[in-house]
Amino acid sequence: MSYIADTSAQDTKIATPHSIKKITVILSYVVLVLILSYIFILPSLLNWSTGQSAINKEKLHLATVEKGLFVKDLSVQGKVIAARRPVLYSSAQGTVTYLVEPGDSVAATQTIAIIESPQLKSEYNQEVANLTRLKNQLEREKIQVKRSNLEQENQIGHANVSLNAARREMRRSENAMKNQVISDIDYQKAKDDLQNANREYKHVIKEIELIKESQKFEIKTRELELKSQQVKVTELKRQVDSLKIKSPVSGLVGNLNVQQKNAVAKNQSLLSIVDLSRYQLEVQIPESYADDLALGMEAEITLNQQTYKGELVAISPEILKGRVQGKIRFNDESLTGLRQNQRLTTRVILEKKNNIHYLPRGQFLNTYNGQFAYVIANNSAVKTPIKIGSRSLAKVEVITGLKVGDTVVISDSEIFKDAPSVRILQ
């Protein structure tokens, strides 16, 4: 029995479209695996082979070293207080009578309390009487001087008349002596009378000069006594007037320190006035900045999202609880909208330097305390020794180790695990 050969050996099997699609998917997976391997596995193999770790750039915060103005500052919270809060005291011992209540508005020079002091008023009246008595004594002394001057003029007149008479008698005796009609004894007597009259005249003149000098001294003494008494009366009058306690400023009455109609001692605190037209900012500054503080330093105060200029006008000489108390005055005295004890943020300018290398402030300072930084070079972060100077709120001064244009990692450097260099993956 014989078989007839068929054509199956000459047939070729044609792949179906489904098989082609399957191969395409497989090839795509292979390519994707190769790409991922290149991205993730190959760098790791290279780093492993070179002994260098790698960090993705997205995990780092970079900054560039710049040169320019560096401002050293600090930020503190301040409390708004009245710049003028005068406390009024009793000017004398007595009884106080308040004319206002706590919280009342008062104007400058307005009488707000009265001190009843009978003792001071009595002393004032006595001294006024003494002043009047001294004035009368001075006027009486001046009248006596005038009377004495009349008597002195009379004495000078009598002495002058006697001197003129003696001179006439002497001339007559000289003529008689020439004519030899007078004895020598009478001539000598006339001569003695002239000398005696001349002596008496000079004596009267000197005595009157001495009397006038004494009178001037007495008048001057009386005037000094009167002046001294006038000073005493003026002072007592000031004390009597100060029994009316007046407000030195316009503002609000604070707490009354003594009950109404109570007895008070001299210089005892009575009440306070708060001047709400002028404000200052009381700030607590950390002790570490105490040596950098100085009066007159600039300050920037933030209020309602606006910045106002201020000036440091007071620094406490002592440190309490690790802080130094300071006071900042608003340069704009017309500033409104402030309230007592309001909290505000203040920036105090401690120092300004020009042409300084600086970096933005970052967490890299905490890792090595500013002694090292990682500098980006050739896609690697290289650990570099540096020296940091002054620090501000936003910047740090770079003294050595970096130059302008260097790119530095300012984020936390602990991510590098103290490696000398780390590759940066883009």
C-alpha positions in Angstrom: 0.0 0.0 0.0 1.5 3.3 -1.0 1.0 6.9 0.4 0.8 10.1 -1.5 3.1 12.9 -0.1 1.4 16.2 1.0 2.7 19.8 1.0 2.9 20.3 4.8 6.7 20.4 4.8 6.6 23.4 2.6 4.3 25.4 4.9 5.7 28.4 7.1 4.0 29.3 10.3 3.1 33.0 10.4 3.1 34.7 13.9 -0.2 36.1 14.9 -0.6 39.8 15.8 -1.2 38.8 19.5 2.3 37.3 19.7 3.9 40.5 18.3 2.2 42.7 20.9 3.4 40.4 23.7 7.0 40.7 22.5 6.7 44.5 22.4 5.6 44.7 26.0 8.4 42.4 27.1 10.9 44.6 25.4 9.4 47.8 26.9 9.8 46.3 30.4 13.4 45.4 29.7 14.2 48.9 28.6 12.5 50.4 31.6 14.4 48.1 33.9 17.7 49.2 32.2 16.8 52.9 32.6 15.9 52.5 36.3 19.1 50.5 36.8 21.1 53.3 35.2 19.4 55.9 37.4 19.4 54.2 40.7 21.7 51.2 40.7 24.6 52.4 38.6 25.4 55.5 40.7 25.2 53.4 43.8 27.6 50.9 42.3 29.9 53.7 41.3 29.8 55.3 44.7 30.4 51.9 46.3 33.4 51.3 44.0 34.8 54.7 44.9 33.9 54.6 48.6 31.9 57.9 48.3 28.2 58.4 49.5 25.7 60.4 47.5 22.8 62.7 48.4 20.0 64.0 46.2 20.3 67.7 45.6 16.6 68.2 46.4 17.3 67.4 50.0 19.7 70.3 50.4 19.3 74.0 50.9 22.0 75.9 49.0 23.2 79.5 49.2 25.9 81.6 47.6 28.5 83.6 49.4 27.9 87.4 48.8 29.7 90.6 49.7 28.1 93.8 50.8 26.4 95.5 53.8 26.1 93.3 56.9 23.7 94.3 59.6 24.0 92.6 63.0 20.7 92.7 64.8 18.4 91.0 67.2 14.7 90.5 67.5 12.9 90.9 70.8 9.4 91.3 72.1 8.5 94.6 73.7 5.7 95.9 75.9 4.3 99.4 75.2 4.4 101.6 78.3 3.7 105.3 78.9 6.9 107.3 78.5 5.9 109.6 81.3 4.3 108.2 84.4 5.0 110.8 87.1 4.2 110.0 90.7 3.1 112.9 92.8 4.1 113.3 96.4 3.0 115.3 99.4 4.9 118.5 99.8 4.3 118.8 103.6 2.7 117.0 106.5 -1.0 117.4 106.7 -4.4 116.1 105.5 -5.0 115.2 101.8 -8.1 116.1 99.9 -8.4 114.5 96.4 -10.2 116.4 93.7 -10.2 113.6 91.2 -10.9 109.8 91.0 -8.9 107.0 89.5 -9.3 107.0 85.7 -10.3 110.7 85.4 -8.8 112.7 82.6 -6.7 115.7 83.7 -5.0 118.5 82.0 -1.5 119.8 82.7 -1.3 122.3 85.7 -4.8 121.2 86.8 -5.2 121.0 90.6 -5.9 117.4 91.5 -5.4 117.4 95.3 -4.9 119.7 98.2 -2.8 119.3 101.4 -4.1 121.0 104.5 -1.1 122.0 106.6 -1.9 124.5 109.4 1.7 124.3 110.7 3.2 125.4 107.3 0.7 128.2 106.8 1.3 129.5 110.3 5.1 129.5 109.7 4.6 131.3 106.5 2.4 134.0 108.1 5.1 134.5 110.9 7.8 134.9 108.3 5.7 137.4 106.3 5.3 139.4 109.5 9.1 139.4 110.1 9.6 140.5 106.5 7.3 143.5 107.1 9.1 144.3 110.3 12.5 144.3 108.6 11.2 146.5 105.8 10.0 149.0 108.4 13.3 148.9 110.2 15.1 149.6 106.9 12.9 152.6 106.2 13.4 153.9 109.7 17.2 153.5 109.4 17.1 155.5 106.2 15.1 158.3 107.9 17.6 158.4 110.7 20.5 158.6 108.2 18.8 161.6 106.6 18.4 163.3 110.1 22.0 162.5 110.9 23.1 164.0 107.6 21.4 167.3 108.5 23.2 167.4 111.9 26.5 166.6 110.2 26.1 169.3 107.7 25.4 171.7 110.6 28.5 170.6 112.4 30.6 171.1 109.3 29.0 174.6 108.9 29.9 175.6 112.5 33.5 174.3 112.1 33.8 176.2 108.8 32.6 179.4 110.4 35.0 179.1 113.3 37.9 178.4 110.9 37.0 181.5 108.8 36.8 183.7 111.9 40.2 182.4 113.1 41.7 183.2 109.7 40.3 186.8 109.8 41.6 187.3 113.3 45.0 186.0 112.1 45.2 188.4 109.2 44.3 191.3 111.5 47.0 190.2 114.0 49.5 190.0 111.2 48.7 193.5 110.0 48.8 194.8 113.6 52.1 193.1 114.1 53.6 194.8 111.1 52.4 198.2 112.4 53.6 197.2 115.9 50.3 197.9 117.5 49.8 194.4 119.0 51.9 192.5 121.4 53.6 189.3 120.5 51.4 187.4 123.0 48.3 188.5 121.3 49.8 187.6 117.9 50.7 184.1 119.2 47.2 183.6 120.6 45.6 184.5 117.3 48.0 182.0 115.6 47.0 179.3 118.1 43.3 180.0 117.6 43.7 179.5 113.8 45.5 176.2 114.3 42.8 175.0 116.8 40.0 176.0 114.4 41.7 174.2 111.5 42.2 171.1 113.6 38.5 171.1 114.7 37.4 171.5 111.1 39.5 168.5 109.9 38.3 166.5 112.9 34.6 167.2 112.1 35.2 166.2 108.5 36.8 162.9 109.4 34.2 162.2 112.1 31.4 162.8 109.6 33.0 160.5 107.0 33.3 157.8 109.7 29.6 158.3 110.6 28.5 158.0 107.0 30.6 154.9 106.5 28.9 153.4 109.6 25.5 154.4 108.3 26.2 152.7 104.9 27.2 149.6 106.7 24.1 149.6 108.8 21.9 150.2 105.8 23.6 147.3 103.9 23.2 145.0 106.9 19.5 145.8 107.1 19.2 145.2 103.3 20.9 141.8 103.6 18.6 140.9 106.5 15.6 141.9 104.4 16.9 140.0 101.4 17.5 136.9 103.5 14.0 137.1 105.0 12.6 137.7 101.5 14.2 134.4 100.3 12.8 132.6 103.3 9.3 134.0 102.6 9.5 133.1 98.9 10.5 129.5 99.7 7.6 129.2 102.3 5.2 130.7 99.7 6.4 128.1 97.2 5.7 125.4 99.8 2.3 126.8 100.6 1.5 127.0 96.9 2.7 123.4 96.4 0.0 122.3 98.9 -2.1 122.4 95.8 -1.0 119.3 94.0 -1.1 120.0 90.2 -0.7 117.5 87.4 2.6 118.0 85.5 1.2 116.4 82.3 -2.1 115.7 80.6 -3.3 112.2 81.0 -5.3 109.8 83.2 -5.2 109.5 87.0 -3.8 106.2 88.2 -4.4 104.6 91.6 -4.8 106.8 94.7 -2.2 105.7 97.3 -3.9 107.3 100.3 -7.5 107.3 101.4 -9.5 110.6 101.1 -8.9 113.0 104.1 -6.2 110.8 105.6 -3.1 112.3 107.2 0.0 112.1 105.2 3.7 112.7 105.9 6.0 114.9 103.9 7.2 113.3 100.6 4.6 110.5 100.9 3.4 109.1 97.6 -0.2 110.3 96.8 -1.1 109.2 93.2 0.3 108.8 89.7 -0.6 110.3 86.3 -0.2 108.3 83.1 0.6 110.4 80.0 -1.0 108.5 77.1 0.3 110.9 74.4 3.9 109.5 74.6 4.9 105.9 74.5 8.0 103.8 74.9 8.7 100.2 74.4 10.1 98.2 77.3 12.2 95.2 76.0 13.9 92.3 77.6 17.2 91.6 75.8 19.2 88.4 76.3 22.2 88.6 78.5 24.5 87.4 75.7 23.9 90.7 73.8 24.5 92.9 76.9 28.0 93.9 75.9 26.9 94.9 72.4 24.2 97.4 73.6 24.7 101.1 73.6 22.5 104.1 73.9 21.3 105.6 70.7 21.1 102.3 68.7 18.6 102.2 66.0 15.5 100.1 66.3 12.7 99.0 63.9 9.3 98.4 65.5 6.6 96.5 63.7 3.0 97.7 64.2 0.1 96.6 62.1 2.5 95.2 59.5 4.3 98.5 59.2 7.8 99.3 60.4 8.5 102.4 62.5 11.9 103.8 63.5 12.9 103.9 67.1 15.9 104.5 69.3 17.4 102.7 72.3 17.3 105.3 75.1 17.8 103.4 78.3 19.7 100.2 79.4 19.4 98.7 82.8 22.7 98.4 84.6 21.8 95.0 86.1 20.9 91.6 84.7 17.7 89.9 86.0 16.8 86.3 85.1 19.4 86.3 82.3 18.0 89.4 80.6 18.8 93.1 80.4 15.9 95.6 80.4 15.9 98.4 77.9 13.6 101.1 76.7 13.1 102.1 73.1 11.6 105.5 72.2 9.4 106.0 69.1 10.9 108.6 66.8 7.5 109.4 65.4 5.8 111.1 68.4 2.6 111.6 66.4 2.1 107.8 66.2 -1.4 106.7 67.2 -3.1 103.4 67.8 -0.9 102.3 70.6 -2.3 100.8 73.9 -0.7 100.3 77.3 1.0 96.9 77.7 0.5 96.1 74.0 3.1 93.6 72.7 5.2 94.5 69.7 8.1 92.9 67.8 11.3 95.0 67.7 14.5 94.7 65.7 17.5 96.3 67.4 20.4 97.2 65.0 23.6 96.4 66.9 26.2 96.9 64.2 26.6 97.8 60.5 29.5 96.7 58.4 30.3 97.3 54.7 32.2 95.0 52.2 31.6 91.9 54.4 31.4 88.3 53.1 28.2 86.8 54.4 25.8 83.8 54.0 22.1 83.4 54.9 21.7 82.0 58.3 20.9 78.3 58.4 21.0 75.1 60.4 24.5 74.3 59.2 25.8 76.5 62.1 24.4 74.1 64.7 26.3 71.0 63.4 29.9 72.3 63.7 29.2 75.6 65.6 30.2 77.5 62.5 33.7 75.9 62.2 32.9 73.8 59.0 30.7 74.0 56.0 30.0 71.9 52.9 31.0 73.7 49.8 29.6 72.5 46.4 32.4 71.8 43.8 32.3 69.5 40.8 28.9 67.9 41.8 30.3 67.1 45.3 29.9 68.7 48.7 33.3 69.1 50.2 33.8 69.6 54.0 35.6 73.0 54.3 36.9 74.7 57.5 35.6 78.2 57.9 35.4 80.9 60.5 32.1 82.7 61.3 32.0 86.2 62.8 28.9 88.2 63.7 25.5 86.7 63.4 22.3 88.5 62.7 18.7 87.4 62.4 19.0 86.5 58.7 22.8 86.5 57.9 26.1 85.3 59.3 29.5 87.0 58.6 32.1 84.8 56.9 35.6 85.7 58.0 37.8 83.0 56.4 37.4 79.8 54.4 34.9 81.0 51.7 35.0 83.5 48.9 32.4 85.4 46.9 30.4 83.1 44.6 31.0 79.8 46.6 27.9 77.7 46.8 27.4 76.4 50.4 25.0 73.9 52.0 23.2 75.9 54.7 20.7 73.2 55.7 21.4 70.7 58.4 24.9 69.2 57.8 24.2 66.1 59.9 22.9 64.5 56.7 26.5 64.2 55.4 27.5 62.1 58.5 30.8 64.0 58.8 32.0 62.7 55.5 34.9 64.6 53.9 33.1 64.8 50.6 29.7 63.6 49.3 28.4 63.3 45.7 25.4 65.5 44.8 22.9 63.8 42.6 21.1 66.1 40.3 
